[in-house]
Amino acid sequence: MARMLRAGVFAGALAAATGESAGAAANPIRRVVSMLTLMQEKVAAEGKKEEELYHRFMCYCTTGTKDLEASISASETRIEQATAELKEAQAELEQLEQDLGGAAASREEAKAALAEAAAIREKEAAVYAKDSAEHKTNIAALEKAIAAIEKGATGFLQTTAAAKLRQLTIDMDLGSADRDILSAFLSTGSSNRYAPQSGQIVGILKQMLETMEKDLAELTATEQEAISNFEALSVAKTKEIDANGAAIESKTERLGKVGLEIVALKEDVDDTSKSMADDKKFLADLDKNCATKKQEWEERSR
């Protein structure tokens, strides 16, 4: 602007001088005036172009500053959001690890409980098989003895049933009188000598048979209850094992995904932080350059 003013003053002075001496040397002066006029127009055009460039630069300063400030604000928001998401993901990861440990421990406990129950059931079944077989043998011996004595069959005391009966007389819980009667009967050489007392002996034997059958029924009922309880326990523990296995599988899968999410979020925070730092540096440089340019223009325009 100052240059344009100076050029205009200079051109005016020349114009006045040419007016005074136009008659002496018209053609050379016109050429000088024309040249100066062209120079004035060129300086004016350059000044206008420079002013236009200055205004464009200042416009860029304004828009660039707004864009950078918006980018920085968006980065700050994203960092805050990603940091919160990262905190949640890390908490979920910790909880998943605890849940996995608990599910694995519960599955092992269920397996151990099922194995222990199966071992106990096997022993119980073996005891029942032995006891029930013994009771059945005793019942069969008593039934044979009762039938033989009721028929008055001779030679009974020499049979295996009689031998078994002698053992039962010792092992079973009998009254002393009944035990003595049976012992005396079984110790004789012939059952005919006790024919008058056969009804009493048969009565004792039937009582023993009833007791033995009752004991066998109780054994069988206990065995059936044990089987039922084991089956129920087996179903429950198997479901528990399967449920914990499914939980372990799903939580392991989720654990892997959360781990990847954490890595991605950390990278996001890091990349956004670096980008924001670059934007802040560029904004500071832009503010400095724009202020310098404005000051220079103001000084040149005085």
FENHU-V182598 format. One record per run of one state. SS is the DSSP state (h for helix, s for strand, l for the rest). FROM is the first residue (numbers start at 1). TO is the last residue. If there is no record, write none. Layout:
ss=SS from=FROM to=TO
ss=SS from=FROM to=TO
This chain:
ss=l from=1 to=1
ss=h from=2 to=20
ss=l from=21 to=25
ss=h from=26 to=151
ss=l from=152 to=155
ss=h from=156 to=158
ss=l from=159 to=159
ss=h from=160 to=171
ss=l from=172 to=175
ss=h from=176 to=187
ss=l from=188 to=190
ss=h from=191 to=300
ss=l from=301 to=302
